[in-house]
Amino acid sequence: MSLSIFDIAGSGMNAQSLRLNLVASNISNANSVGNSEADVYKSRQPVFAAELNNVINKQNATSKVKVLGVVESQEVPVMEYAPNHPLADKNGYIYKSNVNTVEEMANMMSASRSYQNNVDVLNTAKQMMLQTLKMGQ
């Protein structure tokens, strides 16, 4: 067993931590409003990719999670007619965030479970290494 398992699981934990932070930001801004499509909060999602190392040499090829960035949703914000709202535009409309809280809760559960799975991988690898060291005694 190589130490790269800790790098792989660690990169997965970092990726899921970012995902959880974005979910928290999205949920906390789900009820925000603005006076134009440009001003209202838009849902943000992470973009991940597998980063393959040493594939050319085919030695200890490992695949880590690489964070490519964060993208903002292109879904149109919800327009609501509210002429008495302080943020209403000249036509009496306010714009509500395009965050789908049900989807965000599902993302939160998935990210949390993925993070915990990576923690379990780390703990299992640690236990296996300790057992291997004990065999030499």
Secondary structure, 3 states (H helix, E strand, C coil): CCCHHHHHHHHHHHHHHHHHHHHHHHHHCCCCEECCCCCCCCCEEEEEEEEEECCCCCCCCEEEEEEEEEEECCCCCEEEECCCCCCCCCCCEEEECCCCHHHHHHHHHHHHHHHHHHHHHHHHHHHHHHHHHHHCC
